[in-house]
Amino acid sequence: MNRDDAWALLTEYTQGDSLRKHALAVEAAVRGYARRFGEDENGWGIVALLHDFDYERWPSAEDHPFRGVEILRGKGYPEWMTRAILSHADYSGVPRESRLEKTLFACDEMAGFITAASLVRPSKSVLDLEPASVIKRMKDKAFARAVKREDLRAGADLLGLPIETHIGNVIESMRERADELGLRGTL
């Protein structure tokens, strides 16, 4: 179980740049929380990196994330990792119980929303994005309309954090990898 193997698996199953960058953004955010919580940063990061690795091939609710979890189990990934990946999908029937499971859910949609909010800035950068700007975008129903605002708020609630704090934490983690995420923009 190492990050290089996880990255190789992700890139084998995911060709699209945007889905790869999403995986990297969620990884950055989840790793940031692992550091804050004193948890296994590498293990948590691998879960985040692989949470959607099967989505490009099998995007239906009947297949994702179930197919990916079958592959991971076949490769010997531990149950705590596969369970966390299953729990990120509301329809999987796996409740979010562990801190990792709650964190993965909280960071998944938020990382995507923050990416979108960064890309519409004049700078096209996460480096000058502030939580207040993200909150403002959340109120605009036409912006990133596929993202359920209640999921963004529910994620912060699962972590026991005010939404502004959660947004700030995810932004901070994503800033550390702005170049890799394509979010340095003009800054």
MDAnalysis code that builds the backbone (N, CA, C; Angstrom):
import MDAnalysis as mda
import numpy as np

u = mda.Universe.empty(561, n_residues=187, atom_resindex=np.repeat(np.arange(187), 3), trajectory=True)
u.add_TopologyAttr("name", ["N", "CA", "C"] * 187)
u.add_TopologyAttr("resid", np.arange(1, 188))
u.add_TopologyAttr("resname", ["MET", "ASN", "ARG", "ASP", "ASP", "ALA", "TRP", "ALA", "LEU", "LEU", "THR", "GLU", "TYR", "THR", "GLN", "GLY", "ASP", "SER", "LEU", "ARG", "LYS", "HIS", "ALA", "LEU", "ALA", "VAL", "GLU", "ALA", "ALA", "VAL", "ARG", "GLY", "TYR", "ALA", "ARG", "ARG", "PHE", "GLY", "GLU", "ASP", "GLU", "ASN", "GLY", "TRP", "GLY", "ILE", "VAL", "ALA", "LEU", "LEU", "HIS", "ASP", "PHE", "ASP", "TYR", "GLU", "ARG", "TRP", "PRO", "SER", "ALA", "GLU", "ASP", "HIS", "PRO", "PHE", "ARG", "GLY", "VAL", "GLU", "ILE", "LEU", "ARG", "GLY", "LYS", "GLY", "TYR", "PRO", "GLU", "TRP", "MET", "THR", "ARG", "ALA", "ILE", "LEU", "SER", "HIS", "ALA", "ASP", "TYR", "SER", "GLY", "VAL", "PRO", "ARG", "GLU", "SER", "ARG", "LEU", "GLU", "LYS", "THR", "LEU", "PHE", "ALA", "CYS", "ASP", "GLU", "MET", "ALA", "GLY", "PHE", "ILE", "THR", "ALA", "ALA", "SER", "LEU", "VAL", "ARG", "PRO", "SER", "LYS", "SER", "VAL", "LEU", "ASP", "LEU", "GLU", "PRO", "ALA", "SER", "VAL", "ILE", "LYS", "ARG", "MET", "LYS", "ASP", "LYS", "ALA", "PHE", "ALA", "ARG", "ALA", "VAL", "LYS", "ARG", "GLU", "ASP", "LEU", "ARG", "ALA", "GLY", "ALA", "ASP", "LEU", "LEU", "GLY", "LEU", "PRO", "ILE", "GLU", "THR", "HIS", "ILE", "GLY", "ASN", "VAL", "ILE", "GLU", "SER", "MET", "ARG", "GLU", "ARG", "ALA", "ASP", "GLU", "LEU", "GLY", "LEU", "ARG", "GLY", "THR", "LEU"])
u.atoms.positions = np.array([
    [0.835, -1.176, 0.000],
    [0.000, 0.000, 0.000],
    [0.882, 1.242, 0.000],
    [1.169, 1.736, -1.175],
    [1.912, 2.996, -1.208],
    [1.293, 3.917, -2.250],
    [1.640, 5.185, -2.132],
    [1.014, 6.179, -2.999],
    [1.347, 5.960, -4.467],
    [2.564, 5.543, -4.768],
    [2.935, 5.314, -6.170],
    [2.059, 4.243, -6.805],
    [1.793, 3.179, -6.071],
    [0.912, 2.118, -6.583],
    [-0.513, 2.639, -6.763],
    [-0.969, 3.440, -5.798],
    [-2.315, 4.010, -5.891],
    [-2.422, 4.943, -7.097],
    [-1.395, 5.768, -7.322],
    [-1.390, 6.676, -8.477],
    [-1.400, 5.872, -9.779],
    [-0.621, 4.800, -9.834],
    [-0.587, 3.958, -11.037],
    [-1.958, 3.351, -11.306],
    [-2.638, 2.925, -10.269],
    [-3.982, 2.355, -10.421],
    [-4.963, 3.429, -10.903],
    [-4.891, 4.597, -10.297],
    [-5.767, 5.699, -10.713],
    [-5.559, 6.017, -12.189],
    [-4.310, 6.164, -12.595],
    [-4.052, 6.561, -13.983],
    [-4.333, 5.433, -14.973],
    [-4.314, 4.199, -14.522],
    [-4.701, 3.082, -15.383],
    [-6.193, 3.133, -15.709],
    [-6.998, 3.487, -14.740],
    [-8.448, 3.474, -14.911],
    [-9.038, 4.838, -15.258],
    [-8.289, 5.901, -15.031],
    [-8.803, 7.256, -15.239],
    [-7.891, 8.000, -16.205],
    [-8.401, 8.259, -17.403],
    [-7.628, 8.980, -18.413],
    [-7.876, 10.484, -18.366],
    [-9.058, 10.881, -17.943],
    [-9.441, 12.292, -17.957],
    [-8.675, 13.128, -16.952],
    [-8.138, 14.240, -17.441],
    [-7.357, 15.136, -16.597],
    [-8.187, 15.716, -15.456],
    [-9.451, 16.073, -15.715],
    [-10.249, 16.712, -14.666],
    [-10.554, 15.737, -13.528],
    [-10.814, 14.479, -13.848],
    [-11.081, 13.503, -12.784],
    [-9.791, 13.168, -12.020],
    [-8.670, 13.146, -12.704],
    [-7.390, 12.948, -12.006],
    [-7.121, 14.110, -11.056],
    [-7.358, 15.330, -11.529],
    [-7.136, 16.496, -10.675],
    [-8.111, 16.515, -9.501],
    [-9.344, 16.045, -9.737],
    [-10.296, 15.943, -8.634],
    [-9.750, 14.992, -7.568],
    [-9.242, 13.850, -7.991],
    [-8.677, 12.879, -7.050],
    [-7.531, 13.512, -6.261],
    [-6.677, 14.284, -6.941],
    [-5.558, 14.940, -6.270],
    [-6.034, 16.017, -5.292],
    [-7.089, 16.731, -5.657],
    [-7.631, 17.766, -4.774],
    [-8.230, 17.141, -3.514],
    [-8.989, 16.074, -3.694],
    [-9.579, 15.395, -2.529],
    [-8.459, 14.800, -1.675],
    [-7.445, 14.244, -2.324],
    [-6.306, 13.714, -1.576],
    [-5.658, 14.811, -0.731],
    [-5.423, 15.974, -1.320],
    [-4.798, 17.075, -0.585],
    [-5.632, 17.452, 0.637],
    [-6.938, 17.573, 0.443],
    [-7.827, 17.966, 1.539],
    [-7.867, 16.909, 2.635],
    [-7.989, 15.644, 2.257],
    [-8.070, 14.568, 3.242],
    [-6.734, 14.422, 3.980],
    [-5.634, 14.554, 3.275],
    [-4.318, 14.519, 3.936],
    [-4.202, 15.670, 4.942],
    [-4.706, 16.818, 4.570],
    [-4.676, 17.954, 5.491],
    [-5.422, 17.655, 6.779],
    [-6.582, 17.040, 6.650],
    [-7.332, 16.671, 7.857],
    [-6.633, 15.563, 8.631],
    [-6.017, 14.610, 7.950],
    [-5.280, 13.558, 8.652],
    [-4.191, 14.182, 9.532],
    [-3.493, 15.179, 8.987],
    [-2.471, 15.885, 9.781],
    [-3.101, 16.571, 10.989],
    [-4.231, 17.249, 10.753],
    [-4.906, 17.958, 11.850],
    [-5.358, 16.996, 12.945],
    [-5.814, 15.830, 12.537],
    [-6.374, 14.861, 13.483],
    [-5.334, 13.892, 14.038],
    [-4.093, 13.980, 13.556],
    [-3.062, 13.053, 14.008],
    [-3.296, 11.628, 13.514],
    [-3.843, 11.505, 12.313],
    [-4.149, 10.203, 11.724],
    [-3.098, 9.820, 10.686],
    [-3.283, 8.671, 10.073],
    [-2.366, 8.122, 9.068],
    [-2.521, 8.889, 7.756],
    [-1.658, 9.864, 7.554],
    [-1.772, 10.733, 6.373],
    [-1.635, 9.949, 5.075],
    [-0.708, 9.012, 5.023],
    [-0.516, 8.232, 3.807],
    [-1.738, 7.355, 3.513],
    [-2.216, 6.642, 4.491],
    [-3.378, 5.773, 4.297],
    [-4.621, 6.561, 3.912],
    [-4.861, 7.643, 4.624],
    [-6.014, 8.476, 4.307],
    [-5.879, 9.066, 2.902],
    [-4.666, 9.484, 2.549],
    [-4.437, 10.057, 1.222],
    [-4.704, 9.052, 0.115],
    [-4.296, 7.802, 0.323],
    [-4.539, 6.755, -0.678],
    [-6.037, 6.533, -0.867],
    [-6.786, 6.497, 0.221],
    [-8.245, 6.339, 0.119],
    [-8.826, 7.479, -0.723],
    [-8.415, 8.700, -0.427],
    [-8.935, 9.856, -1.158],
    [-8.541, 9.809, -2.630],
    [-7.305, 9.440, -2.889],
    [-6.820, 9.363, -4.273],
    [-7.622, 8.344, -5.078],
    [-8.031, 7.256, -4.441],
    [-8.699, 6.165, -5.149],
    [-10.225, 6.168, -5.045],
    [-10.810, 7.127, -4.358],
    [-12.254, 7.053, -4.108],
    [-13.102, 7.024, -5.380],
    [-12.636, 7.628, -6.453],
    [-13.389, 7.661, -7.714],
    [-12.628, 7.000, -8.864],
    [-11.616, 6.179, -8.584],
    [-10.763, 5.685, -9.671],
    [-11.534, 4.851, -10.692],
    [-12.663, 4.271, -10.292],
    [-13.459, 3.439, -11.209],
    [-14.550, 4.232, -11.932],
    [-14.731, 5.496, -11.580],
    [-15.879, 6.273, -12.064],
    [-15.889, 6.475, -13.574],
    [-14.745, 6.707, -14.163],
    [-14.698, 6.956, -15.605],
    [-15.168, 5.731, -16.396],
    [-14.784, 4.554, -15.970],
    [-15.197, 3.324, -16.657],
    [-16.605, 2.894, -16.296],
    [-16.973, 3.082, -15.033],
    [-18.269, 2.598, -14.546],
    [-18.972, 3.688, -13.743],
    [-19.538, 4.675, -14.426],
    [-20.122, 5.817, -13.710],
    [-21.519, 5.583, -13.108],
    [-22.161, 4.489, -13.440],
    [-23.532, 4.293, -12.954],
    [-23.557, 3.964, -11.464],
    [-24.671, 4.272, -10.831],
    [-24.834, 3.974, -9.403],
    [-24.817, 2.472, -9.134],
    [-25.099, 1.685, -10.149],
    [-25.051, 0.227, -9.966],
    [-23.599, -0.258, -9.886],
    [-22.675, 0.486, -10.492],
    [-21.281, 0.053, -10.591],
    [-20.301, 0.807, -9.691],
    [-20.429, 2.135, -9.628],
    [-19.480, 2.959, -8.863],
    [-20.015, 3.194, -7.462],
    [-19.251, 2.971, -6.433],
    [-17.852, 2.575, -6.334],
    [-17.639, 1.065, -6.155],
    [-18.689, 0.306, -6.410],
    [-18.639, -1.137, -6.126],
    [-17.575, -1.868, -6.946],
    [-17.478, -1.556, -8.239],
    [-16.471, -2.209, -9.092],
    [-15.058, -1.886, -8.609],
    [-14.848, -0.635, -8.279],
    [-13.531, -0.231, -7.789],
    [-13.158, -0.952, -6.502],
    [-14.118, -1.078, -5.598],
    [-13.853, -1.760, -4.337],
    [-13.511, -3.235, -4.578],
    [-14.189, -3.866, -5.538],
    [-13.843, -5.263, -5.882],
    [-12.386, -5.349, -6.338],
    [-11.969, -4.412, -7.173],
    [-10.587, -4.394, -7.664],
    [-9.619, -4.195, -6.501],
    [-9.939, -3.251, -5.621],
    [-9.059, -2.970, -4.489],
    [-8.963, -4.174, -3.551],
    [-10.082, -4.825, -3.301],
    [-10.049, -6.024, -2.453],
    [-9.182, -7.104, -3.084],
    [-9.295, -7.258, -4.402],
    [-8.471, -8.234, -5.113],
    [-6.986, -7.933, -5.022],
    [-6.665, -6.670, -4.814],
    [-5.258, -6.263, -4.694],
    [-4.795, -6.230, -3.236],
    [-5.684, -6.624, -2.331],
    [-5.292, -6.709, -0.927],
    [-5.445, -5.446, -0.108],
    [-6.157, -4.453, -0.618],
    [-6.382, -3.250, 0.182],
    [-7.243, -3.616, 1.392],
    [-6.946, -3.034, 2.554],
    [-7.668, -3.412, 3.773],
    [-9.118, -2.930, 3.790],
    [-9.892, -3.593, 4.608],
    [-11.329, -3.312, 4.721],
    [-11.599, -1.858, 5.124],
    [-10.784, -1.279, 6.002],
    [-11.062, 0.091, 6.428],
    [-10.968, 1.062, 5.252],
    [-10.131, 0.757, 4.278],
    [-10.012, 1.605, 3.093],
    [-11.208, 1.403, 2.157],
    [-11.535, 0.147, 1.890],
    [-12.634, -0.114, 0.952],
    [-13.971, 0.343, 1.534],
    [-14.134, 0.185, 2.829],
    [-15.365, 0.639, 3.481],
    [-15.499, 2.162, 3.371],
    [-14.396, 2.876, 3.570],
    [-14.439, 4.337, 3.458],
    [-14.838, 4.758, 2.045],
    [-14.283, 4.068, 1.049],
    [-14.627, 4.396, -0.341],
    [-16.103, 4.111, -0.601],
    [-16.602, 2.996, -0.112],
    [-18.031, 2.706, -0.275],
    [-18.887, 3.766, 0.409],
    [-18.472, 4.208, 1.571],
    [-19.292, 5.146, 2.349],
    [-19.426, 6.521, 1.710],
    [-18.538, 6.865, 0.780],
    [-18.640, 8.212, 0.191],
    [-19.834, 8.339, -0.736],
    [-20.395, 7.210, -1.176],
    [-21.586, 7.228, -2.038],
    [-22.824, 7.026, -1.169],
    [-23.721, 7.993, -1.180],
    [-24.934, 7.906, -0.358],
    [-25.718, 6.622, -0.603],
    [-25.711, 6.156, -1.832],
    [-26.545, 5.021, -2.236],
    [-25.904, 3.656, -1.972],
    [-24.697, 3.645, -1.412],
    [-23.994, 2.368, -1.212],
    [-24.551, 1.547, -0.069],
    [-25.272, 2.191, 0.832],
    [-25.786, 1.482, 2.004],
    [-24.771, 1.376, 3.130],
    [-23.584, 1.957, 2.941],
    [-22.548, 1.915, 3.979],
    [-22.558, 3.261, 4.711],
    [-22.962, 3.258, 5.979],
    [-23.013, 4.524, 6.716],
    [-21.617, 5.054, 7.036],
    [-21.535, 6.358, 7.150],
    [-20.257, 6.997, 7.490],
    [-20.102, 6.986, 9.005],
    [-19.178, 6.176, 9.475],
    [-18.992, 6.047, 10.919],
    [-17.614, 6.516, 11.379],
    [-16.571, 6.127, 10.690],
    [-15.218, 6.484, 11.134],
    [-14.912, 7.936, 10.780],
    [-13.887, 8.439, 11.426],
    [-13.446, 9.807, 11.131],
    [-13.021, 9.931, 9.671],
    [-12.338, 8.905, 9.146],
    [-11.929, 8.915, 7.739],
    [-13.150, 8.963, 6.821],
    [-14.143, 8.143, 7.097],
    [-15.340, 8.104, 6.245],
    [-16.032, 9.457, 6.215],
    [-16.135, 10.086, 7.360],
    [-16.762, 11.414, 7.433],
    [-15.913, 12.458, 6.693],
    [-14.603, 12.345, 6.845],
    [-13.693, 13.306, 6.212],
    [-13.709, 13.167, 4.693],
    [-13.705, 11.941, 4.208],
    [-13.752, 11.726, 2.754],
    [-15.014, 12.347, 2.163],
    [-16.151, 12.100, 2.778],
    [-17.404, 12.693, 2.296],
    [-17.328, 14.220, 2.345],
    [-16.827, 14.745, 3.446],
    [-16.774, 16.201, 3.626],
    [-15.861, 16.872, 2.602],
    [-14.817, 16.183, 2.195],
    [-13.837, 16.789, 1.279],
    [-14.143, 16.555, -0.193],
    [-14.894, 15.517, -0.508],
    [-15.150, 15.141, -1.897],
    [-15.820, 16.274, -2.676],
    [-17.014, 16.616, -2.311],
    [-17.740, 17.665, -3.032],
    [-17.129, 19.043, -2.787],
    [-16.612, 19.260, -1.575],
    [-16.043, 20.579, -1.269],
    [-14.819, 20.859, -2.135],
    [-13.966, 19.872, -2.335],
    [-12.782, 20.082, -3.175],
    [-13.203, 20.434, -4.602],
    [-14.225, 19.762, -5.105],
    [-14.722, 20.075, -6.446],
    [-15.302, 21.471, -6.527],
    [-16.050, 21.855, -5.504],
    [-16.666, 23.173, -5.495],
    [-15.599, 24.269, -5.398],
    [-14.595, 24.040, -4.575],
    [-13.511, 25.018, -4.432],
    [-12.726, 25.129, -5.734],
    [-12.527, 24.020, -6.419],
    [-11.873, 24.073, -7.727],
    [-12.664, 24.963, -8.678],
    [-13.968, 24.743, -8.743],
    [-14.821, 25.547, -9.625],
    [-14.772, 27.022, -9.229],
    [-14.833, 27.299, -7.938],
    [-14.796, 28.689, -7.464],
    [-13.457, 29.342, -7.794],
    [-12.387, 28.570, -7.749],
    [-11.059, 29.108, -8.090],
    [-10.974, 29.474, -9.565],
    [-11.520, 28.604, -10.404],
    [-11.371, 28.777, -11.853],
    [-12.182, 29.939, -12.426],
    [-13.184, 30.425, -11.687],
    [-13.950, 31.574, -12.189],
    [-13.416, 32.905, -11.653],
    [-12.401, 32.849, -10.811],
    [-11.788, 34.080, -10.304],
    [-10.975, 34.736, -11.426],
    [-10.798, 36.036, -11.376],
    [-9.946, 36.687, -12.382],
    [-8.541, 36.076, -12.438],
    [-8.037, 35.655, -11.292],
    [-6.694, 35.056, -11.227],
    [-6.696, 33.573, -11.614],
    [-7.877, 32.955, -11.638],
    [-8.016, 31.507, -11.879],
    [-7.155, 30.708, -10.898],
    [-7.110, 31.173, -9.649],
    [-6.213, 30.594, -8.656],
    [-6.906, 30.317, -7.331],
    [-6.455, 29.240, -6.676],
    [-6.895, 28.940, -5.322],
    [-6.086, 29.764, -4.308],
    [-4.984, 30.349, -4.756],
    [-4.082, 31.049, -3.847],
    [-4.670, 32.328, -3.270],
    [-5.621, 32.942, -3.973],
    [-6.248, 34.155, -3.446],
    [-7.738, 33.944, -3.153],
    [-8.163, 32.691, -3.122],
    [-9.556, 32.372, -2.808],
    [-9.755, 32.381, -1.299],
    [-10.826, 32.982, -0.859],
    [-11.148, 33.042, 0.572],
    [-12.499, 32.363, 0.824],
    [-12.702, 31.850, 2.051],
    [-13.969, 31.176, 2.368],
    [-15.219, 32.015, 2.066],
    [-15.157, 33.313, 2.312],
    [-16.330, 34.170, 2.063],
    [-16.747, 34.117, 0.596],
    [-15.784, 34.041, -0.307],
    [-16.084, 33.953, -1.733],
    [-16.767, 32.623, -2.056],
    [-16.326, 31.551, -1.410],
    [-16.942, 30.242, -1.630],
    [-18.371, 30.234, -1.088],
    [-18.571, 30.825, 0.082],
    [-19.920, 30.924, 0.666],
    [-20.837, 31.691, -0.289],
    [-20.327, 32.762, -0.860],
    [-21.119, 33.551, -1.812],
    [-21.506, 32.701, -3.020],
    [-20.567, 31.910, -3.523],
    [-20.847, 31.027, -4.664],
    [-21.878, 29.955, -4.290],
    [-21.828, 29.501, -3.056],
    [-22.797, 28.483, -2.613],
    [-24.231, 29.015, -2.690],
    [-24.383, 30.303, -2.480],
    [-25.718, 30.914, -2.508],
    [-26.244, 31.093, -3.928],
    [-25.345, 31.047, -4.910],
    [-25.709, 31.190, -6.320],
    [-26.066, 29.807, -6.866],
    [-27.367, 29.538, -6.976],
    [-27.827, 28.204, -7.390],
    [-27.409, 27.836, -8.817],
    [-27.127, 28.829, -9.637],
    [-26.715, 28.555, -11.016],
    [-25.240, 28.143, -11.099],
    [-24.465, 28.478, -10.082],
    [-23.038, 28.155, -10.090],
    [-22.836, 26.704, -9.656],
    [-22.108, 25.938, -10.459],
    [-21.830, 24.522, -10.153],
    [-23.101, 23.844, -9.662],
    [-24.139, 23.953, -10.463],
    [-25.473, 23.523, -10.033],
    [-25.577, 22.040, -9.702],
    [-24.662, 21.216, -10.201],
    [-24.708, 19.782, -9.899],
    [-24.283, 19.473, -8.458],
    [-23.617, 20.421, -7.820],
    [-23.164, 20.201, -6.437],
    [-24.304, 20.545, -5.486],
    [-24.660, 19.563, -4.676],
    [-25.723, 19.770, -3.689],
    [-25.171, 20.574, -2.518],
    [-25.729, 21.735, -2.305],
    [-25.270, 22.594, -1.220],
    [-25.468, 21.920, 0.130],
    [-26.529, 21.123, 0.243],
    [-26.758, 20.431, 1.516],
    [-25.647, 19.422, 1.810],
    [-25.029, 18.854, 0.770],
    [-23.894, 17.942, 0.975],
    [-22.669, 18.710, 1.479],
    [-22.450, 19.908, 0.956],
    [-21.335, 20.720, 1.426],
    [-21.487, 21.028, 2.912],
    [-22.698, 21.402, 3.289],
    [-22.963, 21.723, 4.698],
    [-22.944, 20.467, 5.567],
    [-23.498, 19.376, 5.048],
    [-23.521, 18.119, 5.816],
    [-22.104, 17.631, 6.089],
    [-21.196, 17.827, 5.132],
    [-19.810, 17.428, 5.342],
    [-19.174, 18.183, 6.496],
    [-19.380, 19.486, 6.529],
    [-18.841, 20.289, 7.639],
    [-19.460, 19.837, 8.959],
    [-20.761, 19.570, 8.942],
    [-21.447, 19.102, 10.157],
    [-20.869, 17.773, 10.636],
    [-20.585, 16.854, 9.703],
    [-20.000, 15.564, 10.078],
    [-18.664, 15.743, 10.793],
    [-17.922, 16.767, 10.397],
    [-16.630, 17.044, 11.020],
    [-16.769, 17.893, 12.282],
    [-17.991, 18.360, 12.544],
    [-18.224, 19.196, 13.721],
    [-17.627, 20.584, 13.583],
    [-17.579, 21.069, 12.337],
    [-16.961, 22.364, 12.067],
    [-17.959, 23.330, 11.438],
    [-17.810, 24.619, 11.712],
    [-18.587, 25.601, 10.949],
    [-18.172, 25.511, 9.475],
    [-19.091, 25.767, 8.583],
    [-18.823, 25.647, 7.147],
    [-17.635, 26.517, 6.731],
    [-17.525, 27.724, 7.278],
    [-16.421, 28.617, 6.926],
    [-15.073, 28.005, 7.295],
    [-15.011, 27.345, 8.439],
    [-13.767, 26.713, 8.887],
    [-13.405, 25.556, 7.971],
    [-14.392, 24.738, 7.646],
    [-14.149, 23.604, 6.751],
    [-13.661, 24.095, 5.386],
    [-14.317, 25.087, 4.836],
    [-13.895, 25.649, 3.547],
    [-12.449, 26.147, 3.646],
    [-12.132, 26.864, 4.702],
    [-10.788, 27.376, 4.893],
    [-9.748, 26.267, 4.985],
    [-10.093, 25.188, 5.669],
    [-9.170, 24.057, 5.787],
    [-8.903, 23.416, 4.429],
    [-9.955, 23.233, 3.642],
    [-9.797, 22.604, 2.328],
    [-9.007, 23.518, 1.400],
    [-9.302, 24.805, 1.417],
    [-8.536, 25.757, 0.602],
    [-7.061, 25.699, 0.977],
    [-6.766, 25.733, 2.259],
    [-5.374, 25.706, 2.720],
    [-4.650, 24.459, 2.205],
    [-5.302, 23.315, 2.285],
    [-4.678, 22.072, 1.813],
    [-4.482, 22.079, 0.300],
    [-5.447, 22.614, -0.420],
    [-5.344, 22.662, -1.876],
    [-4.286, 23.664, -2.321],
    [-4.086, 24.725, -1.560],
    [-3.047, 25.708, -1.903],
    [-1.669, 25.062, -1.928],
    [-1.449, 24.092, -1.029],
    [-0.148, 23.421, -0.952],
    [0.190, 22.704, -2.260],
    [-0.853, 22.364, -3.034],
    [-0.632, 21.618, -4.282],
    [-1.223, 22.351, -5.478],
    [-1.241, 23.666, -5.406],
    [-1.872, 24.484, -6.443],
    [-1.338, 24.179, -7.833],
    [-0.040, 24.007, -7.970],
    [0.550, 23.737, -9.291],
    [0.046, 22.402, -9.828],
    [0.115, 21.369, -9.017],
    [-0.312, 20.037, -9.432],
    [-1.799, 20.005, -9.786],
    [-2.585, 20.832, -9.110],
    [-4.024, 20.879, -9.354],
    [-4.396, 21.811, -10.504],
    [-3.427, 22.510, -11.050],
    [-3.710, 23.472, -12.112],
    [-4.432, 24.701, -11.597],
    [-4.195, 25.042, -10.322],
    [-4.919, 26.141, -9.696],
    [-4.016, 27.281, -9.224],
    [-2.832, 27.386, -9.794],
    [-1.989, 28.542, -9.498],
    [-2.517, 29.759, -10.255],
    [-3.080, 29.521, -11.417],
    [-3.611, 30.621, -12.211],
    [-2.519, 31.601, -12.599],
    [-2.835, 32.870, -12.498],
    [-1.875, 33.912, -12.882],
    [-1.022, 34.376, -11.717],
    [-1.165, 33.756, -10.567],
    [-0.415, 34.190, -9.362],
    [0.907, 33.458, -9.207],
])
